Amino acid sequence: MATNQVRASHILIKHQGSRRKASWKDPEGRVISNTTKESAVAQLSTLREDIVTGKAKFKDIASRYSDCSSAKHGGDLGPPSDLLHSLLQQLGEVYTCPFEWSFWPWADAETL
């Protein structure tokens, strides 16, 4: 992979306020329906801390914990579109979408 290529990756934790209460790892939405927004944020914050301190690699955490189907690819969403570029807030921080919580790392692909 070229070092100047930008790719988007994320970890998505759904909760009871999520629009769609099912995911690849929780097809019936049982866990998601019982997950509060606060616990989703707390979980993402803990996962983020493990990543930024070097305790875990982003792709390993995404593969295990993300509710997005991109988990099967270590959270990789591919090259970001112009729209995605404009939507990204502070990379590397936990933030809310209208219905879910995500963590977007800011690092080159080699460190993920």
ZIMO-V552119 format. One record per backbone hydrogen bond with DSSP energy under -1.0 kcal/mol. NH is the residue of the N-H (numbers start at 1). CO is the residue of the C=O. Records with the same first field share a line. If there is no record, write none. Layout:
NH->CO / CO
//
This chain:
5->2
8->78
10->75
11->103
13->101
16->35
18->15
23->26
29->26
33->29
35->32
40->36
41->37
42->38
43->39
44->40
45->41
46->42
47->43
48->44
49->45
50->46
51->47
52->48
53->49
54->51
55->50
56->50
59->112
61->57
62->58
63->59
64->60
65->61
66->62
67->12
71->68
72->69
73->70
74->71
75->70
76->73
77->8
85->81
86->82
87->83
88->84
92->104
93->90
95->102
97->100
101->13
102->95
103->11
111->108
//
